[in-house]
Amino acid sequence: MTRPLLARLSAAALIWLAAVGAGPVDDPLTRPIDTANNARWMAPQAPVRVHGGTWLYGSAHLSVGVVDTPQGLVLIDAGLPQSVPVLAQALAARGRRLSDIRAILLTEGHYDHAGGVAAIVRASGARVYGSAWTAATLARGISDEDDPQRATIVPFPPFRGVRVLGDGAVLRIGGVAFTVMATPGHTPGSLSYRWRSCDGAGSAGRDCATIVFASSLNPLATGAYRYDAPGRAGVVAAFRRGLDRLRAQPCDIVLTTHPEHAEADARLAASIDHPASPAWRDTNGCIALADRFAARLTKILQAGRQDPARQ
């Protein structure tokens, strides 16, 4: 038996033991990060099918996008380190495993979006994609001083080997084309993703939709960081260009890691009882999302202070 296979089996055993509750397992890659948001971010919720092979896993306030393709699963973000055993258990309920994951597309390099990367890659060998800023952040396991939330960000298990994507890149996995959009602001390297989803068989019965998974767009800053500080005009201009980019996208369904950002609470609730609920469709969703956070950014700049809203 080869060393990589032994390592893969050991990782799978650790995750399985943690998921089924067979005593405490101190796995450094899934060791819990304690934050003020844990109660919301770890509240259990069944996987929700949005459209076609696109699902949301996680909780009502911290989601991981899962796209089921003929060549395996593609994740949008990876959640917290302690979310990985929960993800494994949820996948198992659908007859899937962490080892079925082929790729992880990261929207940003914060611990709530990327903390689970190292554990998932250990179990699956998945390729990880993100911006150059996100790649550098994951290699350190914590962001740098150019992060607006650096004062309150906590470290997470580092990962080296993120494959860098730029604005406009198209990544093809399992017959699905993921188009990359640069949407910086919440972090300097935030990315959003767009793909086409089709439901049903045959040309006459196919229901297709363009799905956008948007990065966090909240202009949240902590500590001494200020968006209105001298020298940050370029940061604000890039933020606004990203919002304009999002508005211009074809967009039938918009998803976010923090669903409340897209006011998707009701859609989530509807989808639990009615998978692929038509409530997800909103051709104005991307525009409304961009407008909401553009207004928040303008308010912050006009007030000369930072938004106290959480995440």
N, C-alpha and C positions, 0 to 999 in steps of 0.2 A: 504494500500500500504506500502511495507516494506521500511526501510531507504535505503538499497542498491539500490533498484529499483528507488527510488526518486533521489538518487545521479546520477544514470546512465542516467535518463531522463534529469536531469539538465545539465549534461555534454554534452549530445547529442544536447540539445537546444543551448548551447553556441557555439558549433562547427558549427552547422547549420547556426546560425545567422552570424558568422564570414565568413563562406564560401559564403553565398549569398549576403554579403555586406549590411546587415540591420543595418547600423550604427556601431560605434566603440564599441567593447566589450573588456573590459580589463580583460581577463582571464589570471591569472598568469601562467597557464601551457602552453599557446600558445603565451605568450607575446614575441614579436620579439626580437631576438638577432641581434644586429647590427654589421656586420663584413665587412671587405673590399671586401669579396667575394659575398656579397648578390646579386648583380646584376647578376652574373653568376649562383649562386645556386638557385635563385628564378625565373629565366626566365622560363615561362610556356612551357610545352611540353606535348603532348598527351601521354597517356600510350602506351607502345610498347610491343607487344607480341613477345617473343624471341623464345620459343619452347614449345609446349604442353600447360601446365598450368602455365608456367613461364613468368612473365611480368616484365618490368621496369617502375616504376612510378617516377615522379619528373621532373627534368630538365636534359638538356644535360650534366651538370657538377655535379649534385648531385642526384643520383638515389637511390630509395628504391626498393629492389627486392620483388616481390609478387609471391608466389606460391599458386595456387588455387587447393585445395585438396577437396575430398568428405566431409571432416569434417570441412572445413573452410579455411581461408586464413592464410598463414605463411609469415611473413615479414622478410626480411633480412635487418637489420638496420631500423631506424625510422625517419631519417632526422632531420631538425631543429624544434624547437617548432612551429614556424609560418608556417611550411610546413604541419601541421596536418589538418587544414581546407582545404587546397588545395588537400591533399590526400583524404579527405572525399568527396569532390566534384568530384574528378576523379573516385572514386569508385562508387559513385551514378550514374555516366554516364553509368556505366556497370551494373547497377542494384544491386550493392553491398553496404554494409555499414561498418563503422568502427566496429560495433558490430559483424561482420562476422570474425574478426581477432581472431585467436586462439592462435597464438604464435608469438613472435618476437625473432629472432636470431641476436645477436649483434656481429659485427666484432670488435668493439672497443668502448671505453668510452668517445670519444670526442663529443662536442656539436652538430657537424654537422651530426653525425651518431646516437647519442642517445638522443638528445635534445627533441625529440617528444615522448619518451617512456611514461612519466607520463600521458600525455594527452590521448594517445592511450589506455593505460591500464584502465584509468578512464572510457573511453567510451565503452570498449570491455571486460574487465576482462581478457585479454590475459596473458598468461604466458610469462615470459621474460627469455632468456638464454644468457649466456656469460661466459667469463673466470672469475677466482677469482679476478683478477686485475680490470676487468671491473665492477664486482659486487661492489667492494669497492669504485670505482670511482663514480658510480651512486648513491650510498648511501650518498656520500658527495655532489654530484652535481658538482664536479670539480676534476681533477686529482691531484696526489701528485708530489713531487719533482723528482721522478724517471721517469717522463714523459719527453721525449726529447723536447716537445713543451710547457712545463708548463709555460714558461715566457709569452706566448701570448694566452694561453687558457682562455676562459671566462666561468663563471658558467652557469649552466642550471638547470631546475627543477629536483630536486633529486628524486630518486626512490629506495626504499628498497624492496628487494625480488627477485633479480636476481638469477635464478637457475644456479649453477655453472657447466660448462662443461670442460672437459679436452681433450687433444689431443687423437684422436682415438675413442672418444665416438660416439655412433650412437643413434640419436634421431628419433623416428618413430612418425610421425604425419599424420593422414589421409591417411595412406597407402604409404607415402613417407618416405624413410630412409635418413636422413641428417647425413653425416659423418663429424666429426669435425677435423680440422687440426690446430695445433698451428703454427702461423706465426708471432711471435713477432718481434719487431724492430721499426716500426713506433710508436707503443706503446708497453709497456712490456707485455700486455695481449691480443694482437690481435689474432683473430681467423678467419679462412676461412672455408667454408662449401661446401660439394659436395653432389649431389643427381642425381638420374636417372630420366629422363623425357621421356615420350612416347606420341606420337601423332598418332591419327587414331585408328580405331577399328579393332579387329581381328588380329590374329598372322601374316597373310600374308601382311596386309596393315599397320602395325605399324612401325613408324619411331621413333627410340629411340636414345637418346643422354645423355652423362654424362655431367652435368653442374657443374662448379666450380664458386662460388662467392668468390672472393679473397678479403682479407682485404687490406687496404692501405699498401703499401710496401715502400713508399718513406722515405728515411733516412733524414727526415727534422728535424732540431733542431733549437731552438731559445734561446735567452739569453745566458747564460754562458754554457749551455749543449754542450758537445762535445763527439761524438762517439769515438774519438781517445784519450780521456783523460785516464790517468793512472787509473787502476781499472775497466775499462769498457770492458776489453777483453771478459768477459763472456757475456756481452750484444751483442757484435759483433758476437761471436760464435753462440749464440742462433738465431740471425738474419739470419746468413748464413744457419743454420740447417733448419730454417723455409722455406727459399728459395729452399733448396734442397728437402724438403718435397713437396713443390708445384710442382716442376719439375717432381717428381715421380708419381704424381696423374694421374689416368685415366682422360682425359679432352678433350671433344669434343667442348665445348663452355665455354669461360671464361668471367665472368662479374665482374665488380667492382663498388663500390659506386661512384667513380669519373671515369666515362667511359674513359676519355682521358688517364688514366693510362694504359689501355689495348689497346690504340689506336683504340677505338671503335666508334669514331665520325661518320665514314662513315657507319658503320653497323647500328647505330641508325637512321641515315637519311634514309637508305634503308628500314628499318623496318616500318617507319611511313606510307609509301605507300604500302609496301608489308609485312604484318604481318608474323612472323616466317620465315623471309628471310633466305635463305641458307648462306647468307654472315656471319651469326653469327658463323658458323662452322669453326673451325680452330684447328686441332688436335695438332698443335704446339703452341697454344695460351698461355697455362700455362708456358711452357718452355720459350717462348719469354718474357713473363711478368716478370718471375723470373730473367732471364738474364739481362733484362733492368735495374732493380733496384739493382741487384748485381754489375753491372758495375758502377752505381751511387755511391753505398756504397764504392766500392774500390777507386773511384776517390776522394771521400771525405777524406778517410783515408790517401791516398797518399798525398793529398794536405794539410792535417792538418787544414782543415777549413770546414764549414758547407755549404751544398747546399742551394743556395738562392731561389730555385724553390718553388713555392707556393703549399702547400698541395700535 
